[in-house]
Amino acid sequence: MALTALQQLQLNLNEAEYPYFTDEQLNSYLEMYGNNVLLASWRLCLVKASTDDEIKVGSIEVSSSNSDYWNNLAAMYKTDYEAQQAIVTGGTSGYRTSMRRSDRQ
């Protein structure tokens, strides 16, 4: 059984263990990023990394350094997204030059 884009995004963001986004929010992000799961995963990992990673319950405070985890995960999805885009665009950046050799060779 193939996963839907939403299910893939939830897995990539580890939403079962670290819930942060609602399904509606994830669907909105997927729509915003052209239904590209890798792009959405990359950007949303950065969002998770930038959130306050301090938990306070009553007088108990716990600081966590999960931002490194999310930044590393974001870097992985960025690499995968860029590789995907290189395949889609034929591996070129689209740069063309009009410069010619001066010795006409």
TIRO-2110 file (N, C-alpha, C; in Angstrom, 1 decimal):
// TIRO-2110
0.8, -1.2, 0.0, N, 1, A
0.0, 0.0, 0.0, CA, 1, A
0.9, 1.3, 0.0, C, 1, A
0.7, 2.1, -0.9, N, 2, A
1.4, 3.3, -1.1, CA, 2, A
1.0, 4.4, -0.1, C, 2, A
1.9, 5.1, 0.5, N, 3, A
1.6, 6.2, 1.4, CA, 3, A
1.1, 7.4, 0.7, C, 3, A
0.2, 8.2, 1.3, N, 4, A
-0.2, 9.4, 0.7, CA, 4, A
0.9, 10.5, 1.0, C, 4, A
0.9, 11.6, 0.4, N, 5, A
1.9, 12.7, 0.6, CA, 5, A
1.8, 13.1, 2.1, C, 5, A
0.6, 13.2, 2.6, N, 6, A
0.5, 13.6, 4.0, CA, 6, A
1.1, 12.5, 5.0, C, 6, A
0.9, 11.3, 4.7, N, 7, A
1.5, 10.2, 5.5, CA, 7, A
3.0, 10.2, 5.4, C, 7, A
3.6, 10.4, 4.2, N, 8, A
5.0, 10.5, 4.0, CA, 8, A
5.6, 11.7, 4.8, C, 8, A
4.9, 12.8, 4.7, N, 9, A
5.4, 14.0, 5.5, CA, 9, A
5.3, 13.8, 7.0, C, 9, A
4.3, 13.1, 7.5, N, 10, A
4.2, 12.8, 8.9, CA, 10, A
5.3, 11.9, 9.3, C, 10, A
5.7, 10.9, 8.5, N, 11, A
6.8, 10.0, 8.8, CA, 11, A
8.1, 10.8, 8.8, C, 11, A
8.3, 11.6, 7.8, N, 12, A
9.6, 12.4, 7.7, CA, 12, A
9.8, 13.3, 8.8, C, 12, A
8.7, 13.9, 9.3, N, 13, A
8.7, 14.8, 10.4, CA, 13, A
8.6, 14.1, 11.8, C, 13, A
8.5, 12.8, 11.8, N, 14, A
8.4, 12.0, 13.0, CA, 14, A
7.3, 12.5, 13.9, C, 14, A
6.2, 12.8, 13.3, N, 15, A
5.0, 13.4, 14.0, CA, 15, A
4.4, 12.5, 15.0, C, 15, A
4.6, 11.2, 14.9, N, 16, A
4.0, 10.2, 15.8, CA, 16, A
4.7, 10.4, 17.2, C, 16, A
6.0, 10.6, 17.1, N, 17, A
6.8, 10.8, 18.4, CA, 17, A
6.9, 12.2, 18.8, C, 17, A
7.0, 13.1, 17.9, N, 18, A
7.2, 14.6, 18.2, CA, 18, A
6.1, 15.4, 17.5, C, 18, A
4.9, 15.3, 17.9, N, 19, A
3.8, 16.0, 17.3, CA, 19, A
4.0, 17.5, 17.4, C, 19, A
3.8, 18.2, 16.3, N, 20, A
3.9, 19.7, 16.3, CA, 20, A
2.8, 20.3, 15.4, C, 20, A
2.6, 19.7, 14.3, N, 21, A
1.6, 20.2, 13.3, CA, 21, A
0.3, 19.4, 13.3, C, 21, A
-0.8, 20.1, 13.0, N, 22, A
-2.0, 19.4, 12.7, CA, 22, A
-2.0, 18.9, 11.3, C, 22, A
-2.9, 17.9, 11.0, N, 23, A
-3.1, 17.4, 9.7, CA, 23, A
-3.4, 18.6, 8.7, C, 23, A
-4.3, 19.5, 9.2, N, 24, A
-4.7, 20.6, 8.3, CA, 24, A
-3.5, 21.5, 8.0, C, 24, A
-2.6, 21.7, 8.9, N, 25, A
-1.4, 22.5, 8.7, CA, 25, A
-0.5, 21.8, 7.7, C, 25, A
-0.3, 20.5, 7.9, N, 26, A
0.6, 19.8, 7.0, CA, 26, A
0.0, 19.8, 5.6, C, 26, A
-1.3, 19.6, 5.4, N, 27, A
-1.9, 19.6, 4.1, CA, 27, A
-1.7, 21.0, 3.5, C, 27, A
-1.8, 22.1, 4.3, N, 28, A
-1.6, 23.4, 3.8, CA, 28, A
-0.2, 23.6, 3.3, C, 28, A
0.8, 23.1, 4.1, N, 29, A
2.2, 23.2, 3.7, CA, 29, A
2.5, 22.4, 2.4, C, 29, A
1.9, 21.2, 2.3, N, 30, A
2.0, 20.4, 1.1, CA, 30, A
1.5, 21.2, -0.1, C, 30, A
0.4, 21.8, 0.0, N, 31, A
-0.2, 22.6, -1.1, CA, 31, A
0.7, 23.8, -1.4, C, 31, A
1.2, 24.4, -0.4, N, 32, A
2.1, 25.6, -0.6, CA, 32, A
3.3, 25.2, -1.3, C, 32, A
3.9, 24.0, -1.0, N, 33, A
5.1, 23.6, -1.7, CA, 33, A
4.9, 22.6, -2.8, C, 33, A
3.7, 22.8, -3.5, N, 34, A
3.5, 22.1, -4.7, CA, 34, A
3.4, 20.6, -4.5, C, 34, A
3.0, 20.1, -3.4, N, 35, A
2.8, 18.7, -3.0, CA, 35, A
4.2, 18.0, -3.1, C, 35, A
5.3, 18.7, -2.9, N, 36, A
6.6, 18.1, -2.9, CA, 36, A
6.9, 17.8, -1.4, C, 36, A
7.0, 16.5, -1.1, N, 37, A
7.2, 16.0, 0.3, CA, 37, A
8.6, 16.4, 0.8, C, 37, A
9.6, 16.2, -0.1, N, 38, A
10.9, 16.5, 0.3, CA, 38, A
11.1, 18.0, 0.7, C, 38, A
10.6, 18.9, -0.2, N, 39, A
10.7, 20.3, 0.1, CA, 39, A
9.9, 20.7, 1.4, C, 39, A
8.7, 20.2, 1.5, N, 40, A
8.0, 20.4, 2.8, CA, 40, A
8.7, 19.9, 4.0, C, 40, A
9.3, 18.7, 3.9, N, 41, A
10.0, 18.1, 5.0, CA, 41, A
11.2, 18.9, 5.4, C, 41, A
11.9, 19.4, 4.4, N, 42, A
13.1, 20.2, 4.6, CA, 42, A
12.7, 21.5, 5.4, C, 42, A
11.7, 22.2, 4.9, N, 43, A
11.3, 23.5, 5.5, CA, 43, A
10.7, 23.3, 6.8, C, 43, A
9.9, 22.2, 7.0, N, 44, A
9.2, 22.1, 8.3, CA, 44, A
10.1, 21.5, 9.4, C, 44, A
11.2, 20.8, 9.0, N, 45, A
12.2, 20.5, 10.0, CA, 45, A
12.9, 21.7, 10.5, C, 45, A
13.1, 22.7, 9.6, N, 46, A
13.7, 23.9, 10.1, CA, 46, A
12.8, 24.7, 11.0, C, 46, A
11.5, 24.6, 10.8, N, 47, A
10.5, 25.2, 11.7, CA, 47, A
10.6, 24.5, 13.1, C, 47, A
10.6, 23.2, 13.1, N, 48, A
10.7, 22.5, 14.3, CA, 48, A
12.0, 22.8, 15.1, C, 48, A
13.1, 23.0, 14.3, N, 49, A
14.4, 23.3, 14.9, CA, 49, A
14.4, 24.7, 15.6, C, 49, A
13.6, 25.6, 15.0, N, 50, A
13.6, 27.0, 15.5, CA, 50, A
12.6, 27.2, 16.7, C, 50, A
11.9, 26.2, 17.0, N, 51, A
10.9, 26.4, 18.1, CA, 51, A
11.6, 26.3, 19.5, C, 51, A
10.9, 26.8, 20.4, N, 52, A
11.4, 26.8, 21.8, CA, 52, A
11.6, 25.4, 22.3, C, 52, A
12.8, 25.0, 22.6, N, 53, A
13.0, 23.6, 23.0, CA, 53, A
13.1, 23.4, 24.5, C, 53, A
12.4, 24.3, 25.2, N, 54, A
12.4, 24.2, 26.7, CA, 54, A
11.0, 23.8, 27.1, C, 54, A
10.9, 22.8, 28.0, N, 55, A
9.6, 22.3, 28.5, CA, 55, A
9.5, 22.7, 30.0, C, 55, A
8.4, 23.3, 30.3, N, 56, A
8.2, 23.8, 31.7, CA, 56, A
6.9, 23.3, 32.2, C, 56, A
6.9, 22.4, 33.3, N, 57, A
5.7, 21.9, 33.9, CA, 57, A
5.8, 22.3, 35.4, C, 57, A
5.0, 23.2, 35.8, N, 58, A
5.1, 23.7, 37.2, CA, 58, A
6.5, 24.3, 37.5, C, 58, A
7.2, 23.7, 38.5, N, 59, A
8.5, 24.2, 38.8, CA, 59, A
9.6, 23.5, 38.1, C, 59, A
9.2, 22.5, 37.3, N, 60, A
10.2, 21.7, 36.7, CA, 60, A
10.5, 22.2, 35.3, C, 60, A
11.8, 22.4, 34.9, N, 61, A
12.2, 22.9, 33.6, CA, 61, A
13.1, 21.9, 33.0, C, 61, A
12.9, 21.6, 31.8, N, 62, A
13.8, 20.7, 31.0, CA, 62, A
14.2, 21.4, 29.7, C, 62, A
15.5, 21.6, 29.5, N, 63, A
15.9, 22.1, 28.2, CA, 63, A
16.5, 20.9, 27.4, C, 63, A
16.1, 20.9, 26.2, N, 64, A
16.5, 19.9, 25.3, CA, 64, A
17.2, 20.5, 24.1, C, 64, A
18.1, 19.8, 23.5, N, 65, A
18.8, 20.2, 22.3, CA, 65, A
18.4, 19.5, 21.1, C, 65, A
17.1, 19.4, 20.9, N, 66, A
16.5, 18.8, 19.7, CA, 66, A
16.8, 19.6, 18.5, C, 66, A
17.2, 20.8, 18.6, N, 67, A
17.4, 21.6, 17.4, CA, 67, A
18.4, 21.0, 16.5, C, 67, A
19.5, 20.4, 17.1, N, 68, A
20.5, 19.8, 16.3, CA, 68, A
19.9, 18.6, 15.4, C, 68, A
19.1, 17.9, 16.1, N, 69, A
18.4, 16.7, 15.4, CA, 69, A
17.6, 17.2, 14.2, C, 69, A
16.8, 18.3, 14.4, N, 70, A
15.9, 18.8, 13.3, CA, 70, A
16.7, 19.5, 12.2, C, 70, A
17.8, 20.2, 12.6, N, 71, A
18.7, 20.8, 11.6, CA, 71, A
19.4, 19.8, 10.8, C, 71, A
19.9, 18.7, 11.4, N, 72, A
20.5, 17.6, 10.6, CA, 72, A
19.5, 16.9, 9.7, C, 72, A
18.3, 16.7, 10.2, N, 73, A
17.3, 16.1, 9.4, CA, 73, A
16.9, 17.0, 8.2, C, 73, A
16.8, 18.3, 8.5, N, 74, A
16.5, 19.3, 7.4, CA, 74, A
17.6, 19.3, 6.4, C, 74, A
18.9, 19.2, 6.8, N, 75, A
20.0, 19.1, 5.8, CA, 75, A
19.9, 17.9, 4.9, C, 75, A
19.5, 16.8, 5.5, N, 76, A
19.3, 15.6, 4.7, CA, 76, A
18.2, 15.7, 3.7, C, 76, A
17.1, 16.3, 4.1, N, 77, A
16.0, 16.5, 3.2, CA, 77, A
16.3, 17.5, 2.1, C, 77, A
17.1, 18.5, 2.5, N, 78, A
17.5, 19.5, 1.5, CA, 78, A
18.4, 18.9, 0.4, C, 78, A
19.3, 18.0, 0.8, N, 79, A
20.1, 17.3, -0.1, CA, 79, A
19.3, 16.4, -1.1, C, 79, A
18.3, 15.7, -0.5, N, 80, A
17.5, 14.9, -1.3, CA, 80, A
16.6, 15.7, -2.2, C, 80, A
16.1, 16.8, -1.8, N, 81, A
15.3, 17.7, -2.6, CA, 81, A
16.1, 18.3, -3.8, C, 81, A
17.4, 18.7, -3.5, N, 82, A
18.2, 19.2, -4.5, CA, 82, A
18.6, 18.2, -5.6, C, 82, A
18.8, 16.9, -5.1, N, 83, A
19.1, 15.8, -6.0, CA, 83, A
17.9, 15.5, -6.9, C, 83, A
16.7, 15.6, -6.3, N, 84, A
15.5, 15.4, -7.1, CA, 84, A
15.3, 16.5, -8.1, C, 84, A
15.6, 17.7, -7.8, N, 85, A
15.4, 18.8, -8.7, CA, 85, A
16.5, 18.7, -9.8, C, 85, A
17.7, 18.2, -9.5, N, 86, A
18.7, 18.1, -10.5, CA, 86, A
18.2, 17.1, -11.6, C, 86, A
17.5, 16.0, -11.2, N, 87, A
17.0, 15.0, -12.1, CA, 87, A
15.9, 15.6, -12.9, C, 87, A
15.0, 16.4, -12.3, N, 88, A
13.9, 17.0, -13.0, CA, 88, A
14.4, 18.0, -14.0, C, 88, A
15.4, 18.8, -13.7, N, 89, A
15.8, 19.9, -14.6, CA, 89, A
16.9, 19.4, -15.5, C, 89, A
17.3, 18.1, -15.4, N, 90, A
18.4, 17.6, -16.3, CA, 90, A
19.7, 17.9, -15.7, C, 90, A
19.9, 18.3, -14.5, N, 91, A
21.1, 18.6, -13.9, CA, 91, A
21.8, 19.9, -14.2, C, 91, A
21.1, 20.8, -14.9, N, 92, A
21.6, 22.1, -15.2, CA, 92, A
21.0, 23.1, -14.4, C, 92, A
21.7, 24.2, -14.2, N, 93, A
21.1, 25.3, -13.4, CA, 93, A
20.4, 26.3, -14.3, C, 93, A
20.5, 26.1, -15.6, N, 94, A
19.9, 27.0, -16.5, CA, 94, A
20.7, 28.2, -16.9, C, 94, A
22.0, 28.2, -16.4, N, 95, A
22.9, 29.4, -16.7, CA, 95, A
23.4, 29.2, -18.1, C, 95, A
23.3, 30.3, -18.9, N, 96, A
23.8, 30.4, -20.2, CA, 96, A
24.6, 31.7, -20.4, C, 96, A
25.7, 31.6, -21.1, N, 97, A
26.5, 32.7, -21.3, CA, 97, A
26.6, 33.1, -22.8, C, 97, A
26.7, 34.4, -23.0, N, 98, A
26.8, 34.8, -24.4, CA, 98, A
28.3, 35.2, -24.7, C, 98, A
29.2, 34.9, -23.8, N, 99, A
30.6, 35.2, -24.0, CA, 99, A
31.2, 34.2, -25.0, C, 99, A
32.1, 34.8, -25.8, N, 100, A
32.8, 34.0, -26.8, CA, 100, A
34.3, 34.2, -26.7, C, 100, A
35.1, 33.3, -27.1, N, 101, A
36.5, 33.4, -27.1, CA, 101, A
36.9, 34.6, -28.0, C, 101, A
37.9, 35.3, -27.5, N, 102, A
38.4, 36.5, -28.3, CA, 102, A
39.2, 36.0, -29.5, C, 102, A
39.8, 34.8, -29.4, N, 103, A
40.6, 34.4, -30.6, CA, 103, A
39.8, 33.6, -31.6, C, 103, A
38.5, 33.6, -31.4, N, 104, A
37.5, 33.0, -32.3, CA, 104, A
37.7, 31.5, -32.5, C, 104, A
38.2, 30.8, -31.5, N, 105, A
38.3, 29.3, -31.6, CA, 105, A
37.2, 28.7, -30.9, C, 105, A
END
